[in-house]
Amino acid sequence: MKRILKSIATIACAATLLASCDKIDSNEYLVFSGAAGEWFDGNGVSDHSQRAIIEKYTGVRCVNCPTADVAINDALAQYGDKLIALAIHDSSSFTRPIGDNPRLSTEDGNTWSNYFGVRAAGEYPAGLISRTLNGSAWDLFTPTSGINNRVDNILNNDAQVAVAVDATSNDNAMTINVNLEFLQTVADKLTVTLLIMEDGLVVTQRQPDGSDDENYVHNHVLRDVITDIWGADIDCTGASGEKRVALFNYTPASSEWNLANCHIVAMVSKKDSREILNVAECHID
């Protein structure tokens, strides 16, 4: 079970062996590994945009990763809020810190890296946009080029599900609201995966010429997956016009994170294939 805001309700729910949790009040309930305590009928989502997310598997000893950062930043400038970036550090040799810098790896990132075949391929940087398949294989590519056509392939489709997320933090206790509106009927079982990422981390990065930049700024760095790593089940029929909302409680895993530089990302995915249907991002208030 992920690090969830602890309360008296935790004790009450433990007796049910992580089954549906008793509601704390009309808006609060706990989230357990793989499932949300309860979903409610919502009021809809005002922004029906289709968005894409680029996951970049990277490392501080990867000499081509700064070139990928330039390409991704160019794409972010072009697509604006229709594209979200996430930098994932697994436990490969490329992520071993240079000098006494902190390691940016996460267990969650390592699990994803193994699942999507990044570690097996051993080629960094590796990119994956909205976890798209190319035939029966994941469409992994080197994100120093080829970003735009892949993003366009996502954005040129009408959104099946509109997603909105907002987050507030009070004394390091965070509440995250996820709103969904089905714009088309979706037959697949769906999950929502919540994660937290951080900008502005100054960590030494190896450059294309082999030198080390001690003042390199890392953005979009995965810090933690808040839900189960493959998401919380969405309680829905999937019918067009359906509106659902859930609230998640979360305590950040480290006091060293600068929450002012952190963002929450919500990814709605097909449960069986892991493909991402839509995604949303927010700052933490």
N, C-alpha and C positions, 0 to 999 in steps of 0.2 A: 504494500500500500504506500502510495506517495505521501509526502509530508503535507498533511491536511490540518487545518486549523482545529485544535483540540477543544472539546467542550464536553459538557455533561452528556450530550447526545451521543458521543462516541461510545460511552459505556452502555447506553441503552441499545445501540445498534450492534454492539459486539455479540450480544446474545443471539442475534439473528444470523450469525456467521456471514456477515457482509451481504446480506440480502437487502432488499429495499429498505432504506433508512427512514425512521420516523421523521416527519417534517418538524423543524425547530419552530418556525413560524411561517407566515404566509409567503415569505420570500427566501428563507434560508434552509438549506439542507446540505448534508455532507456528501462527498464524492468518494466512492471506493474504487479500488483497482478494477478498471474495465467497465464501470457503470456509474451513472449519476443517480443520486438518491431519488430524484423525481423530476419530471419535466411537466411544465404547465402550458396551457394555451397562451400564446403571446399576442402581441398587437401588430406584428409584421415588421418588416425592415424597409426603411425608406430608400436605401441605395441598393438597386438591383444589379449592380455591376458584376461582371465576370472578372475574376482576378487570377493571377498565376503566382506561383512561388518558385524561386530557384534556390535549391539546396546545393551549396558548394562545400564539398569535402576538401579540407585544406590542412595545412600544417606550417609551422614557423620555419621548418627546414626545407620547405618546398619552394624551389627557386622560381617556378613558373606561376606560383599563386599570386604574387603582386600583379602580374599581367592580367590574370583573371579578375582581380579586384577592379582594375581599371575598366575592363569590359563590362563587368556587372554594374559598376557605378554609372557608366554611360547608358546602359539599358534602363537603370532606375530613373535617370534624368529624362529619358525619352518617354517612358510609360507612366511615370508618376505613381499614384497610389494604386494603379492596376497591377503593379508588380511588387512583390515582397521578396527580400533576400534573407537567407539564413546561412551562416557560416558554421560548419560542423567540424570539430576536431575529434578524430577517433584516437586509438592508442597506438597507431603505427609509428615507425621510427621518424616519420616526417613531423610528428607533433612533439617530439622530445624537446624540452625547453633549451634555449641557447643561454648559457650562463646561469644566473640565479633568477631568471624570470619565472613567473608562475606557469604551470601547465594549463592549457585551455581545454583539455580533453574532458569528455563526460562519458559515463557509462551508457547513457542513452544514445549518444552519438556513435559510440562504438557498436552498439547493437544494430542501429540502422545501417552503419557502414558494412557490417557483415551480411545483413539481410539483403541489401541492394547490390552486393557484389563488388563494392569499392575495394575492400581489403584484399579480396582474392585477385582483383585486377592489378592492384599495387601501383596504379598510375594516378598521380595527384598533380593538379587539382582535378576533381571529377564533379560534374554537374548533373543535376536531375531536376527537370521542371515539372512541377505538379505530379511527380511520380508517374510519369507517362510510360506506357509500354510501347516498345517497337517490336511488333509481332508478339512473341512469347517472352521476350527479354526486356529488361529495363532499359530505357533510352538514356544510358549514361553517355556523357560526352565531355570533352575538354572545354571548359567554359571561358576560354580565351577568344572564342569566336562561336558562331552558330547559335547565339542566344536568341536573336530577334525572330528568326523564322519559327523557332519552337514556341516562343511566347505568343506570336501571332496565331499559331495553330490553336492555342487555348483561348485567346481573347476573341477570336473570330466566331466563337460559338456563344449562343445565348446561355445565360446562367440557368442551371436547373434548380439551384438552391441559392437564395440570397443569404449572406452571413453578415452579422454585425457583432462586435465584441467591445466591451468597455470594462475597465478595471480601476479600482480605487484601493489605496493602501492607508491603513491607520495603525500606527505603532507596530509596523512590520506584518500586520495581518491583512491579507489581501482578499478582496471579493471580486469575482470576475463574472460578468453577465454575458451569456451567449444567446443571441436571438437568431432564429432561422425562419425563413419564409420559402415555401416550395413554389417555384414558378412553373415547374413542370412536374408531372407525376414521375416519381423515381421508385422503381421496383426493388432496387438493391437495399440490403440492410446497410445502415450508415453509422459512422462514428464521428465524434468530434475530438480532435487532439489539441490540447492546449499546451503551449510552451512559453518559456520566458527567454528572451535574448537581450544582450547588452551591447551598447555602442561605446566608443571612446576608450578602449583598452589599449594602453601603450605597452606593447610587448615586442621584444626584438624579433625581427623577421629577416630571413635570408632573402637576398635580392637576386635578380637574374644574372648579375655579373659575379655572384658568389660572395659579395660583401654582406655585412650584417647591419641593418638599420635599427639602431637602438630606440628610435623615436617613432617607430611604425605604429599607426593607429588602426586597430582592428575593430570593425563594426559588425553588427548583426550576429554576434557570437552566441551560439546556443549555450545557455546556462543550465536549464533543467526542463524536462518534460513533466508537466504538472499532472496530467491525467495518466492513466496507464499508457505505456509507450505507443500502443496501437489505438488509443483513443477510448473515450467513454461512449457506450452504446447510446444512440439517440432513440428515444421513445417516440415513434411517429408512425403514421400509416404511409407516408410518402406521397400522399395525394396532392395534386396541384391545388394551391390555395391554402394549404395547411400552414399554421403559424405556431412555432414552439419556442419556449424560452426555458433556460436553466441557469442557476446560480451556483458557482463553485467557490469554495473557501480554500485558501492556500497560504502557507507560511513559507517565505523564501528560504532556501536551503542554506544560504550564507549571508552573514551580516556584512560581508565585504563587498557585496554587489551594490552599485550605485543605482538605486531604483529610479532616480531622475533620468538616468540614461537607458532604462530598460523598457522593453515593449512586450506586450502579450500578443501571441499569434494564435488564431483559431483556424484549424484545418478540418473541413468536412470531407470525409473519405468514404469510399466503398469499403465495407468491412472485409469482404473476401479478397478483392484484388489490390487493396491499399491505394488505388488511384485517387487523387484529390480532385473533388468536384469544384470546390471553391474555398476561398481563404480570406481572412480579414485580420487586420492588425490594429493595435491601439497603444497609445502611451498610457502610463499608469498615473492617475490623478492622486 
